[in-house]
Amino acid sequence: MTKGNILITGASTGIGAACAKKFVDEGYTVYGSVRKQEDANRLTEALGESFQPLFFDVTNESAIRKAAEELTSQVEGQGLKLLINNAGIAVTGAVELLDVEAYRKQYEVNYFGLIAVTQAFLPLLGAKRNYESTPGKIINMSSIASKRAMPFMTPYSSSKAALDSFTEGLRRELLIYGIDAVTINPGPIRTPIWDKLDVNFDDVKGTVYESILKRFIKLVNKEASEAIDSDDFARRVFKTFINKSPKVSNVVIKNKFLKYNLVSLVPARKVDSFIKKVLKI
């Protein structure tokens, strides 16, 4: 017998897939959003009947609504214990050179898509009158980048900062239903999102940014190679879920004291100087 129903967006790879496996292992039924049939087949084969694919792209509102209707009929009044808004992309580039469309692309997935999913599935979490089950929870996957913006990552960082603010306001609105909403703000994790960085070096070719961006991407790849394992991260997500009163913002990073706590005490101008030195600006 299942312990409850979980919905995870962006479940095909990386954090989403690792979280799907962890929650299935813990006895939950996981509904995961995928866009391709082959991803659905692979996950179903690996995780068994406790994983159920939902086909939608977070930028397609009609597909999201259809998936919500399908899930409502499948869970038969049980509702959702948890929604993990995980789907995301990372767009990089120099602000001076990036087309505004690149920012729109970033926000459509990381921010507006998350809002659309949240709105569609809120009733299953208990956002309705006379809800008879225990209200569910929402975990929004943010990033340490929302708290510490890096050069060439402004589309990504700003989208995650917007997500943090959205989550804070959402949590306070949902007090009326007893639905909690928190963020997890990870540092680098060994996942395919960093393999799929949307980097177009043609945009910076021949500009003052070319060599700097290449050094930055090299640094990002190095950090990713030494990052937290996705399975370890999934265990931390589960701990946040079972915690009755988790932190509203959960920073997860390897060597947290050194790389986050201490760095947070350094004045912003000092950080600027350090970045200038490392990237040879």
Phi, psi and omega in degrees: 000134183288149176279347181152175184252135181237139174245128179234123174272153181063048187272357189289326183216175170057225182303316182300314180294320180295319178293321178302314180297316182298314182289326174296315179299331181274001174100013180261158171267125184252126171257118185241134178281131176225162179248342185238143179298323181296326176292319178299316180297316182297314181291320179295320179294320183284324188252348177081197185291347179284352173251127179237119181283144170239127185266104171197152173261137184292350177266000182250097186295323180293322178293324178296314180297321178296317179296323179295321178294318179297316182293322178301319179288330183283322185278351172049054175083358180283332181075190180248138173279330187202140168245122174253108176276099188245334185305133180191161175227167179232112177261134180235160177150168179280134181306319182301330188251340183290133173291147179302332179299330178296322177292319179299318178300315180299313183287328179300322180276305189284335185240296183295323177298319178297320179296316181299317179295314180301313180299317184293325186256000179304319179302325180287343177271351177116012181274066176198159182291148176060033177289124190270341181266173175291132180303147179276187181232161176234129172243116178260125180281106177260220181195154172297339179295340177290338182257341183217091183287135179251156178298148178070003179240019185297324176300313181293309183300315183291326178294324179285328175295320176297320178299317179300314181295318177301315182296320179297313179294319179300313182302319183286329174291322185279001174304330181297333180257349184081018179267124180269148177220124181225167174248151165246127186245084183281153165277202180301136175231143180286086181222163181295348181300327180279340173284338184253025178305131182277079182250126177242097182291342177298328181294331184253357182301127179081004179257174179292345183271345191305303184291326181293316180296320179297319178294322180295314180297322177298320179294318178299315180296323178294315179298319181295324181291338181253015189275179177293140176290142184297328178291321176296319179297319179300324177296324179289325176297317180297320178297322177296320180297315185278348176289124183292334179218072182288163173301148181285338177223116188248101179280125180235113181207146177293138183055052187303318183300315182284315189272346179233304184300310181291317181299327180296339180274348182281131178303145184304322181294328176292321177296319177304314182296321179295315179298319179300320181289313183295318182271359179056050180279000000 
